[in-house]
């Protein structure tokens, strides 16, 4: 017995001595980019053909084609047509091929916007003063397609609510689409005449200035929209057979594989009925080929709902109509062939379709809702096979003909690795590991996946990072970082990098939690938010807060919640409606009452304020101001064109009237985010808030430089 005790004591001393010898990550490693727990891997940018992937060497920055079998690297030069750069300088469009001198294509005093090369490389389409044009690259001849652009009529340039909510910010307002055969351009025409103007006031200069944005808030008139077609050579616009006076939305359209018709997504104002129409660009006639209704809402999709097949007979459609997102095989005339996938799990995106062998390759969250894996399935919905491996989240890049794929994969405890496999899931070779050579020499805050049970049967996924040298006998403050929007979960089983390691070193527990409507529980869970934004999110976040404060190693007076945009809304709601469970809040650009936000996003979940007054009241932060306690910091950019600063102004007005103490930080010129020269101030202010309120000590001076 004595010998055993001595052995255990020796082992304990060894462990303590070993941990003491481990080094913590330094400030320069965490914030300054010095080598740390990971190292750079070469960047795989794509495939040159089915047997060679393209790799950028991080040392010499050159591209190489790598043979999948031999590993031999040869210098790679992109094909000339794939190395074309379009730019706008001094309002004019320039085109540059490779390293050649740029060639000016237009010469006009007014600015050209969104220059877009035709698929055949012969023309560039663009908008000027809200009209649609193209220019012939060889001759420089311009063709003007529309003539009625004004400050409220836009051709090929999207109205604000379409840019923000439907077509997406990545479009930079572009609302025109070349046909694959380069013979036609489809575009949307927007009439904002009836859309209310919202003023955004800039404060620079002696008198300031006003931006006048046509912004439809919940219940307001929306833009009137038409879908048109023009032949590249010019001529009369052919309008699709829709009535622009109807209260409706149009999603991102999809050209068929050969460009013979355009698939147009149509949705009613209530957003519970989605239809697809096949539209003939020659005469604008339409044929309904898909009709979906849901009791809550149906999502428009600008990221791959439809995939036309090269056989010119079928398309693959993604839908969550069963309560879970799955793929379906349809004929071009809208007849369902069969579901490709089914069950209480979700597909995410289509990767490749092998039409010869009738096999579909795709990503899905099947093994666990917090990670993505790679699968194949036959056209008939049979022979579903997982091709990725291990307890990791995978991101794949498949070769052009589908013979091989490369996966970058990780989990919360494993830095990203890279592996090459064939299309049967057989590992060919390991290609890279970002784990540093001295990884084992560091003592850092460990991260793990956990679940938090609710009182009504949900297990909320969460990712938690413990303090470095975590000791269950100590008590630690908590930072809960959230977003919280519908179907917008942030909890994933992936490597988190070292961004949170400073706070781990300082002794702060960091956690992110996803609620029941985050997408982790399918559309079944998300649909619970219908007509009552704020309800289930706060129920689940307060459940998480109570769970945390019940742990012996948590300081139950120091729970801080933080988020931006929808996360700012949740943070403000946590310090009002949920104030019994949260102590501090750090909120960025919050929506504080839903009638102040835009029509398309808000009404999808809440219907209009006229239809659902009680839901709007219950979901408003303003309703719960009298419950406010703790300490909240609110930040907002004074020129935010998305969540108007009006939200924060109305909130702080009520806080002041109720004699509540809070903190406010305005970023002049800031939009829905702020960066540039103000980034340092933003970062330093968060440091100050955390150190003062969670750590009760001054901020190290080196962090404020």
DOVO-625122 format. One record per residue (C-alpha): residue in three letters; chain; y, x, z. Coordinates in steps of 0.2 Angstrom, whole numbers. Layout:
N
r,c,c2,c1,c3
ala,A,Y,X,Z
...
// end
This chain:
705
r,c,c2,c1,c3
unk,A,0,0,0
unk,A,12,14,5
unk,A,8,23,-12
unk,A,12,7,-21
unk,A,29,4,-12
unk,A,34,22,-16
unk,A,29,20,-35
unk,A,40,3,-36
unk,A,54,12,-27
unk,A,53,26,-39
unk,A,53,14,-54
unk,A,68,5,-47
unk,A,78,21,-45
unk,A,73,26,-63
unk,A,79,9,-70
unk,A,95,10,-60
unk,A,97,29,-66
unk,A,93,24,-84
unk,A,106,10,-84
unk,A,119,21,-77
unk,A,116,33,-90
unk,A,119,20,-104
unk,A,136,20,-111
unk,A,147,4,-113
unk,A,156,0,-129
unk,A,174,7,-129
unk,A,190,-1,-134
unk,A,190,9,-150
unk,A,172,4,-155
unk,A,176,-15,-151
unk,A,193,-16,-159
unk,A,196,0,-169
unk,A,182,0,-181
unk,A,173,15,-173
unk,A,154,16,-175
unk,A,145,6,-162
unk,A,129,-5,-161
unk,A,128,-6,-180
unk,A,131,4,-196
unk,A,136,0,-214
unk,A,123,-5,-226
unk,A,125,-4,-245
unk,A,131,-20,-252
unk,A,120,-30,-264
unk,A,132,-39,-276
unk,A,119,-48,-287
unk,A,106,-45,-300
unk,A,108,-36,-317
unk,A,91,-44,-323
unk,A,75,-50,-315
unk,A,69,-33,-311
unk,A,85,-24,-305
unk,A,97,-29,-291
unk,A,115,-22,-291
unk,A,120,-12,-276
unk,A,137,-5,-271
unk,A,136,12,-262
unk,A,147,12,-247
unk,A,150,30,-249
unk,A,155,32,-267
unk,A,160,14,-270
unk,A,150,14,-286
unk,A,138,1,-293
unk,A,120,5,-296
unk,A,106,-5,-304
unk,A,91,-3,-293
unk,A,73,-5,-299
unk,A,63,-17,-288
unk,A,47,-7,-290
unk,A,52,11,-291
unk,A,68,10,-281
unk,A,76,21,-295
unk,A,95,19,-295
unk,A,105,20,-311
unk,A,124,19,-313
unk,A,128,1,-317
unk,A,143,-5,-328
unk,A,146,-24,-329
unk,A,146,-32,-346
unk,A,163,-33,-354
unk,A,165,-51,-353
unk,A,160,-52,-335
unk,A,174,-39,-331
unk,A,189,-49,-336
unk,A,204,-51,-324
unk,A,217,-65,-326
unk,A,233,-63,-316
unk,A,251,-71,-315
unk,A,265,-59,-315
unk,A,284,-64,-316
unk,A,277,-82,-320
unk,A,267,-76,-335
unk,A,248,-75,-338
unk,A,241,-58,-341
unk,A,223,-54,-346
unk,A,214,-37,-343
unk,A,197,-32,-349
unk,A,189,-18,-338
unk,A,201,-4,-338
unk,A,211,-8,-353
unk,A,230,-12,-352
unk,A,234,-29,-347
unk,A,239,-41,-361
unk,A,253,-54,-359
unk,A,247,-71,-365
unk,A,262,-82,-360
unk,A,281,-80,-360
unk,A,290,-94,-351
unk,A,303,-95,-338
unk,A,293,-107,-328
unk,A,277,-102,-318
unk,A,260,-104,-325
unk,A,247,-108,-312
unk,A,228,-107,-310
unk,A,224,-98,-326
unk,A,206,-101,-330
unk,A,195,-93,-344
unk,A,185,-104,-355
unk,A,166,-101,-355
unk,A,167,-93,-373
unk,A,181,-81,-367
unk,A,193,-87,-381
unk,A,205,-98,-372
unk,A,214,-99,-355
unk,A,219,-116,-347
unk,A,233,-117,-335
unk,A,246,-129,-328
unk,A,265,-127,-329
unk,A,277,-139,-321
unk,A,263,-151,-317
unk,A,257,-152,-336
unk,A,241,-145,-343
unk,A,241,-131,-356
unk,A,229,-118,-364
unk,A,233,-103,-374
unk,A,222,-94,-387
unk,A,219,-77,-382
unk,A,218,-69,-399
unk,A,233,-78,-407
unk,A,244,-82,-392
unk,A,246,-100,-398
unk,A,249,-113,-384
unk,A,243,-130,-384
unk,A,251,-143,-373
unk,A,239,-157,-368
unk,A,251,-168,-356
unk,A,269,-172,-356
unk,A,273,-183,-341
unk,A,272,-171,-326
unk,A,286,-173,-313
unk,A,288,-170,-295
unk,A,276,-184,-291
unk,A,265,-184,-307
unk,A,252,-170,-308
unk,A,241,-166,-323
unk,A,227,-154,-318
unk,A,236,-150,-302
unk,A,229,-159,-287
unk,A,238,-170,-274
unk,A,239,-163,-257
unk,A,225,-174,-249
unk,A,213,-170,-264
unk,A,217,-151,-262
unk,A,214,-152,-243
unk,A,200,-164,-241
unk,A,191,-167,-258
unk,A,192,-153,-271
unk,A,194,-140,-257
unk,A,207,-126,-253
unk,A,198,-113,-263
unk,A,203,-122,-279
unk,A,222,-118,-275
unk,A,226,-135,-281
unk,A,217,-133,-298
unk,A,210,-150,-304
unk,A,204,-146,-322
unk,A,187,-141,-328
unk,A,181,-132,-344
unk,A,165,-140,-352
unk,A,151,-127,-354
unk,A,153,-127,-373
unk,A,172,-124,-371
unk,A,175,-139,-383
unk,A,184,-150,-370
unk,A,194,-149,-353
unk,A,192,-163,-340
unk,A,206,-165,-328
unk,A,213,-177,-315
unk,A,230,-185,-316
unk,A,238,-189,-299
unk,A,252,-201,-296
unk,A,260,-198,-279
unk,A,274,-211,-281
unk,A,268,-222,-267
unk,A,262,-209,-255
unk,A,274,-206,-241
unk,A,283,-190,-240
unk,A,282,-180,-224
unk,A,296,-167,-221
unk,A,291,-149,-216
unk,A,307,-140,-210
unk,A,309,-122,-211
unk,A,321,-113,-199
unk,A,326,-98,-209
unk,A,344,-95,-215
unk,A,360,-103,-209
unk,A,355,-121,-214
unk,A,336,-121,-215
unk,A,327,-130,-228
unk,A,314,-144,-230
unk,A,298,-145,-239
unk,A,294,-162,-245
unk,A,275,-165,-245
unk,A,267,-181,-251
unk,A,255,-183,-237
unk,A,245,-199,-234
unk,A,242,-202,-216
unk,A,228,-214,-210
unk,A,231,-231,-217
unk,A,245,-225,-230
unk,A,244,-228,-248
unk,A,234,-214,-257
unk,A,238,-206,-274
unk,A,233,-215,-290
unk,A,220,-205,-300
unk,A,214,-205,-317
unk,A,201,-194,-325
unk,A,205,-187,-343
unk,A,198,-177,-357
unk,A,206,-166,-370
unk,A,198,-157,-384
unk,A,203,-138,-384
unk,A,212,-140,-400
unk,A,223,-153,-393
unk,A,226,-172,-397
unk,A,227,-188,-387
unk,A,220,-189,-370
unk,A,204,-199,-368
unk,A,204,-208,-351
unk,A,188,-212,-342
unk,A,185,-230,-340
unk,A,192,-232,-322
unk,A,207,-242,-315
unk,A,219,-230,-307
unk,A,226,-245,-297
unk,A,210,-247,-287
unk,A,210,-240,-270
unk,A,197,-226,-273
unk,A,192,-208,-272
unk,A,185,-196,-285
unk,A,175,-181,-280
unk,A,173,-165,-289
unk,A,165,-169,-306
unk,A,150,-160,-314
unk,A,148,-156,-332
unk,A,130,-158,-339
unk,A,121,-143,-344
unk,A,126,-144,-363
unk,A,143,-151,-359
unk,A,139,-168,-368
unk,A,145,-179,-353
unk,A,154,-177,-336
unk,A,146,-183,-320
unk,A,160,-192,-310
unk,A,159,-195,-291
unk,A,167,-212,-287
unk,A,170,-218,-269
unk,A,178,-233,-262
unk,A,192,-232,-249
unk,A,181,-236,-235
unk,A,170,-221,-240
unk,A,153,-230,-237
unk,A,149,-232,-255
unk,A,146,-217,-267
unk,A,142,-220,-286
unk,A,139,-207,-299
unk,A,145,-211,-317
unk,A,140,-202,-333
unk,A,156,-202,-343
unk,A,157,-199,-362
unk,A,172,-187,-365
unk,A,173,-193,-383
unk,A,178,-211,-378
unk,A,179,-212,-359
unk,A,165,-224,-358
unk,A,155,-223,-342
unk,A,137,-228,-336
unk,A,133,-230,-318
unk,A,117,-219,-314
unk,A,118,-218,-295
unk,A,123,-229,-281
unk,A,122,-225,-262
unk,A,128,-235,-247
unk,A,128,-230,-229
unk,A,133,-240,-214
unk,A,144,-226,-207
unk,A,150,-216,-222
unk,A,144,-206,-237
unk,A,151,-188,-240
unk,A,158,-183,-256
unk,A,152,-166,-260
unk,A,161,-152,-269
unk,A,147,-139,-265
unk,A,132,-143,-275
unk,A,127,-161,-273
unk,A,121,-162,-291
unk,A,111,-149,-301
unk,A,108,-153,-319
unk,A,92,-145,-326
unk,A,91,-136,-343
unk,A,78,-148,-349
unk,A,92,-161,-352
unk,A,81,-174,-344
unk,A,83,-172,-325
unk,A,95,-168,-311
unk,A,92,-164,-293
unk,A,103,-173,-280
unk,A,106,-169,-262
unk,A,108,-184,-250
unk,A,107,-188,-232
unk,A,104,-206,-234
unk,A,89,-206,-223
unk,A,98,-198,-209
unk,A,93,-180,-214
unk,A,99,-170,-230
unk,A,86,-169,-243
unk,A,84,-166,-262
unk,A,78,-179,-274
unk,A,73,-177,-292
unk,A,81,-190,-304
unk,A,81,-193,-323
unk,A,97,-192,-332
unk,A,99,-211,-333
unk,A,98,-212,-314
unk,A,79,-216,-311
unk,A,72,-208,-295
unk,A,56,-198,-300
unk,A,52,-193,-282
unk,A,59,-185,-266
unk,A,57,-166,-266
unk,A,59,-164,-247
unk,A,58,-176,-233
unk,A,57,-176,-214
unk,A,68,-174,-198
unk,A,75,-158,-204
unk,A,89,-153,-217
unk,A,91,-144,-233
unk,A,107,-134,-235
unk,A,108,-127,-253
unk,A,98,-126,-269
unk,A,95,-108,-274
unk,A,85,-108,-290
unk,A,75,-120,-301
unk,A,60,-113,-310
unk,A,59,-126,-324
unk,A,44,-118,-333
unk,A,33,-119,-317
unk,A,42,-134,-310
unk,A,46,-126,-293
unk,A,62,-128,-283
unk,A,68,-114,-271
unk,A,80,-119,-258
unk,A,87,-115,-240
unk,A,84,-127,-226
unk,A,86,-128,-207
unk,A,68,-133,-204
unk,A,60,-122,-191
unk,A,75,-123,-180
unk,A,92,-132,-183
unk,A,101,-116,-178
unk,A,95,-105,-192
unk,A,91,-106,-211
unk,A,75,-101,-220
unk,A,70,-100,-238
unk,A,57,-112,-245
unk,A,49,-117,-262
unk,A,42,-134,-267
unk,A,34,-141,-282
unk,A,43,-155,-293
unk,A,31,-168,-286
unk,A,37,-164,-268
unk,A,21,-155,-263
unk,A,16,-137,-259
unk,A,31,-135,-247
unk,A,30,-116,-242
unk,A,41,-106,-231
unk,A,45,-89,-240
unk,A,56,-81,-227
unk,A,48,-74,-211
unk,A,50,-71,-192
unk,A,62,-79,-179
unk,A,77,-75,-190
unk,A,91,-84,-199
unk,A,90,-79,-218
unk,A,103,-78,-232
unk,A,95,-75,-249
unk,A,99,-69,-266
unk,A,86,-73,-279
unk,A,84,-64,-296
unk,A,89,-73,-312
unk,A,71,-79,-317
unk,A,66,-81,-299
unk,A,53,-67,-298
unk,A,60,-59,-282
unk,A,73,-62,-269
unk,A,82,-51,-256
unk,A,86,-58,-239
unk,A,99,-52,-226
unk,A,92,-58,-209
unk,A,96,-57,-191
unk,A,96,-66,-174
unk,A,106,-65,-159
unk,A,97,-50,-153
unk,A,93,-41,-169
unk,A,107,-34,-181
unk,A,106,-38,-199
unk,A,92,-31,-209
unk,A,88,-32,-228
unk,A,71,-35,-236
unk,A,65,-37,-254
unk,A,51,-50,-257
unk,A,43,-58,-272
unk,A,43,-77,-275
unk,A,27,-80,-265
unk,A,35,-73,-249
unk,A,26,-56,-250
unk,A,36,-42,-243
unk,A,39,-28,-257
unk,A,50,-16,-247
unk,A,63,-14,-233
unk,A,80,-11,-240
unk,A,91,-8,-225
unk,A,94,-10,-207
unk,A,112,-11,-199
unk,A,106,-6,-182
unk,A,114,10,-177
unk,A,103,26,-173
unk,A,110,26,-155
unk,A,108,8,-152
unk,A,97,10,-137
unk,A,110,21,-129
unk,A,122,7,-126
unk,A,123,-5,-112
unk,A,131,-21,-118
unk,A,132,-40,-114
unk,A,116,-48,-120
unk,A,116,-64,-131
unk,A,103,-77,-131
unk,A,100,-95,-137
unk,A,98,-108,-124
unk,A,98,-127,-124
unk,A,107,-139,-112
unk,A,99,-156,-108
unk,A,109,-172,-108
unk,A,105,-187,-98
unk,A,100,-197,-113
unk,A,88,-185,-121
unk,A,97,-172,-132
unk,A,95,-154,-130
unk,A,111,-146,-135
unk,A,110,-129,-143
unk,A,120,-116,-136
unk,A,123,-97,-138
unk,A,128,-88,-123
unk,A,134,-70,-120
unk,A,132,-63,-102
unk,A,143,-50,-94
unk,A,138,-32,-96
unk,A,128,-27,-80
unk,A,125,-46,-77
unk,A,121,-49,-59
unk,A,115,-67,-54
unk,A,122,-64,-37
unk,A,140,-62,-43
unk,A,151,-76,-50
unk,A,159,-75,-67
unk,A,172,-85,-76
unk,A,168,-93,-92
unk,A,176,-95,-110
unk,A,168,-109,-120
unk,A,173,-108,-138
unk,A,171,-123,-149
unk,A,176,-132,-165
unk,A,168,-149,-162
unk,A,171,-158,-179
unk,A,158,-169,-187
unk,A,144,-160,-195
unk,A,153,-143,-191
unk,A,142,-135,-179
unk,A,145,-117,-175
unk,A,129,-112,-165
unk,A,118,-101,-175
unk,A,104,-89,-171
unk,A,112,-74,-180
unk,A,119,-57,-174
unk,A,136,-60,-167
unk,A,143,-42,-169
unk,A,153,-34,-155
unk,A,169,-45,-155
unk,A,165,-53,-138
unk,A,159,-37,-130
unk,A,176,-33,-122
unk,A,176,-49,-112
unk,A,157,-45,-108
unk,A,163,-28,-101
unk,A,176,-37,-91
unk,A,164,-49,-83
unk,A,167,-65,-93
unk,A,152,-77,-98
unk,A,155,-83,-116
unk,A,147,-98,-123
unk,A,147,-109,-138
unk,A,139,-127,-138
unk,A,136,-139,-151
unk,A,136,-158,-148
unk,A,125,-171,-154
unk,A,135,-175,-169
unk,A,138,-157,-174
unk,A,124,-158,-188
unk,A,111,-150,-177
unk,A,103,-167,-176
unk,A,105,-172,-194
unk,A,116,-186,-201
unk,A,108,-197,-188
unk,A,117,-188,-175
unk,A,133,-186,-185
unk,A,134,-205,-189
unk,A,137,-208,-170
unk,A,155,-203,-172
unk,A,158,-217,-183
unk,A,174,-226,-177
unk,A,175,-216,-161
unk,A,180,-198,-163
unk,A,181,-189,-147
unk,A,168,-199,-137
unk,A,152,-190,-140
unk,A,159,-173,-142
unk,A,168,-175,-124
unk,A,152,-182,-117
unk,A,142,-167,-122
unk,A,155,-154,-119
unk,A,157,-161,-101
unk,A,138,-161,-99
unk,A,139,-142,-104
unk,A,153,-139,-92
unk,A,144,-147,-77
unk,A,128,-137,-82
unk,A,138,-121,-81
unk,A,146,-125,-65
unk,A,130,-129,-57
unk,A,124,-111,-60
unk,A,125,-100,-45
unk,A,132,-86,-56
unk,A,147,-96,-62
unk,A,164,-97,-54
unk,A,167,-116,-54
unk,A,185,-115,-54
unk,A,187,-104,-69
unk,A,180,-113,-85
unk,A,191,-111,-100
unk,A,189,-120,-116
unk,A,197,-114,-133
unk,A,197,-120,-151
unk,A,208,-122,-166
unk,A,212,-137,-177
unk,A,198,-149,-172
unk,A,194,-137,-159
unk,A,212,-138,-153
unk,A,210,-157,-152
unk,A,194,-155,-141
unk,A,203,-142,-130
unk,A,217,-154,-127
unk,A,205,-169,-124
unk,A,195,-158,-112
unk,A,211,-154,-101
unk,A,216,-173,-101
unk,A,201,-185,-103
unk,A,189,-171,-97
unk,A,200,-163,-84
unk,A,188,-165,-70
unk,A,176,-153,-78
unk,A,188,-140,-86
unk,A,201,-129,-78
unk,A,210,-120,-92
unk,A,213,-123,-111
unk,A,219,-113,-125
unk,A,222,-124,-140
unk,A,228,-120,-158
unk,A,235,-132,-170
unk,A,228,-148,-162
unk,A,227,-166,-169
unk,A,232,-176,-154
unk,A,232,-193,-161
unk,A,222,-198,-177
unk,A,235,-209,-185
unk,A,245,-193,-187
unk,A,231,-185,-198
unk,A,227,-187,-217
unk,A,219,-203,-224
unk,A,203,-196,-232
unk,A,197,-186,-217
unk,A,202,-198,-204
unk,A,196,-214,-212
unk,A,179,-207,-216
unk,A,175,-207,-198
unk,A,188,-219,-190
unk,A,192,-232,-204
unk,A,210,-236,-204
unk,A,221,-239,-189
unk,A,223,-257,-194
unk,A,204,-259,-194
unk,A,200,-249,-179
unk,A,215,-249,-166
unk,A,204,-248,-151
unk,A,195,-233,-158
unk,A,211,-224,-162
unk,A,218,-227,-145
unk,A,202,-221,-136
unk,A,201,-205,-147
unk,A,219,-200,-144
unk,A,224,-186,-132
unk,A,240,-196,-129
unk,A,230,-209,-120
unk,A,224,-198,-107
unk,A,240,-188,-103
unk,A,241,-195,-85
unk,A,224,-187,-82
unk,A,230,-170,-86
unk,A,227,-156,-74
unk,A,223,-137,-74
unk,A,233,-126,-86
unk,A,234,-129,-105
unk,A,242,-117,-118
unk,A,246,-125,-135
unk,A,250,-115,-150
unk,A,256,-122,-167
unk,A,264,-115,-183
unk,A,281,-125,-186
unk,A,277,-126,-204
unk,A,259,-132,-203
unk,A,256,-143,-218
unk,A,239,-148,-213
unk,A,240,-153,-194
unk,A,258,-156,-193
unk,A,267,-150,-178
unk,A,272,-168,-175
unk,A,255,-169,-166
unk,A,260,-156,-153
unk,A,278,-162,-152
unk,A,272,-180,-147
unk,A,259,-173,-135
unk,A,271,-161,-125
unk,A,284,-176,-125
unk,A,272,-186,-115
unk,A,267,-171,-104
unk,A,285,-168,-100
unk,A,288,-187,-97
unk,A,274,-186,-85
unk,A,280,-170,-76
unk,A,265,-160,-81
unk,A,265,-141,-81
unk,A,259,-133,-97
unk,A,262,-119,-109
unk,A,268,-119,-127
unk,A,269,-106,-140
unk,A,277,-110,-157
unk,A,275,-98,-172
unk,A,290,-99,-184
unk,A,284,-100,-202
unk,A,266,-102,-197
unk,A,255,-114,-207
unk,A,238,-120,-200
unk,A,235,-102,-195
unk,A,247,-87,-194
unk,A,244,-69,-197
unk,A,253,-54,-203
unk,A,266,-47,-191
unk,A,263,-61,-179
unk,A,244,-57,-177
unk,A,248,-44,-164
unk,A,258,-56,-153
unk,A,244,-69,-155
unk,A,231,-57,-149
unk,A,241,-50,-135
unk,A,246,-68,-128
unk,A,227,-72,-127
unk,A,224,-56,-118
unk,A,238,-61,-106
unk,A,231,-78,-103
unk,A,213,-73,-100
unk,A,218,-59,-88
unk,A,230,-69,-78
unk,A,220,-85,-76
unk,A,202,-79,-77
unk,A,202,-61,-71
unk,A,217,-61,-59
unk,A,223,-44,-64
unk,A,235,-36,-76
unk,A,231,-33,-95
unk,A,227,-15,-98
unk,A,242,-8,-107
unk,A,232,-1,-121
unk,A,227,-19,-127
unk,A,245,-24,-129
unk,A,250,-10,-141
// end
